[in-house]
C-alpha cells in the first residue's frame, strides 16, 4: 500500500521577494488531528478551517471529518509563514496524499486563498512570487483568476488562473472522467498610457525661480524644499512636479510593481511611471520608514524610484524626520529586529514643503506674522542641521501679484516642454555613469573628483565656500547641482554661471 504522503509547492512574499515553500502532507491512522507546523502565523493556522470547508463544498470529505491524523509541514521551518497563500497547496496536497486525485506535482506551484465554498480569492504580492517560481525552475503556476493579469507580466512560465478549486482539480487529475483543461493566461501587455499630473506647470502663474529649482531637482535627482506662506502654490507645484520625471524602464517597472503588489496598493497591472507618495504629517514612524513586528515597507520604500512629498515638513514627528537621514544618504532602509535585519530599497526624491513660521505669515505681503521669537526659534529647530544638509535645493515660494494671477497662461512653459529638457539631461547622466539608476545627486566623492573644473571655476567655488563656511557635504552638493545645471544647458563643462546659480539654492 503506498504511503499517504505528498509534497507539493507553494510560495509567499517575504522581504519584497518571493520565497518557495514546500508543503508536505502526511496522513496516518489514529485519533482525529489536523495540524500545521513550520512557524505558521494565525492566518496560516486558520487554513485548517478554510481548507476543510472548501474540500467539503467541492465534493470531498473534509480532513476534519476523517478519523485520522493529518500533519501539514511548511518548509523551510525557520521562515515565518504568513497569510493565506498556502490554502490551495494544502487542499491539493491533502487530496493527493489521500489518493483522491493523481498527478505529478513536480515543476508545479499552487498559490491562493480558498473561500469556504471552494472559490479562489486573490492574494497580494503575486508578481514577486511568479518571478521566484520562474527563477527556481517551475514551469506551471496555478493562481486565483483575479491575479492573472499581474502574474502574466512575467514571461517564460505558464500561468493557469482559476475561479474555483474544482477547476484546478479537473485540470491536474490524471484519472478524471470529466477532465477539463484550464486555458493558460496570455502575456500581459500593459497599454501605453501617459501620466496625468495634478497640475501643469503652465497653470502655475509666476514662481519662475521655484519652477527652475524643480526642473534641476528632477533632472539630477536632487532633494528639494519649498518654503512659503499658505496658499502660494507649494502643493500645486509638488503635484505638477510628478509630470517631470521620465517613464520607468521595464526592469524598474517590475521592481516597483512587485513592491506595491506586496503592500496591497497596486491599482494597475504594471506601474510604468515613478510613484508619487504624499503621507500626512501625522503619519507614524513605522508607516514612513517601515518595520513592525513582521516588517513591512514604509512610505520611503513605496516611493522608491519616485517622489516622496512631505507637506508641512516641520510638523512631522521629530523621530520621523531624523530617521530620513540614512535612506536619503544610502538610498536603502535597514530595519533591525531581534530575529535579524532587513533591507528595503528607498531611492526616493524628497520634495518638502513648509511654512516660513508656525502662523505661516512670515514674509507675507498682506498679513503680519504673530509668532514670538521663541516660537520662531522652536520652529526652526524642528528640522535639524543634518537633514537640512541632505536637502540639495531650497527655494522660496512667494506671494504672486494679483494682476499676474488674473493673466492667462500665455508664454508659460508647459510640463511637457520642461520634461523634454529633463529627458536630455538624464541621457547625459546615463552615459556618464553607465546606468539610469545613478544621477548627479547620487555621486560619491570619487565621482566628484572626476568632474573637470577650470581654475577660474574652482577658485570661485572655493572662495564662495570659504565665505559661506560650507560643510564638506554642502561643498560637494554645490558641484552636483552645478553639474546638473550644466547638463540641462547641454554644456560639457561647468562654468562660473552654473556655480553662481547653484549657490542660489543653498539653505538660508
PyMOL commands that set and color helices and strands:
alter all, ss='L'
color gray80, all
select helices_A, chain A and resi 42-45+47-56+87-97+126-135+145-151+165-172+201-203+208-220+234-244+250-263+285-289+299-302+313-315+318-330+373-381+385-390+402-405+415-433+440-442+445-449+455-468+472-489+496-503
alter helices_A, ss='H'
color red, helices_A
select strands_A, chain A and resi 5-14+17-29+33-37+68-75+108-110+113-114+120-121+140-144+158-162+224-227+276-277+290-291+296-297+307-310+332-337+340-345+349-354+393-396
alter strands_A, ss='S'
color yellow, strands_A
deselect
rebuild
show_as cartoon
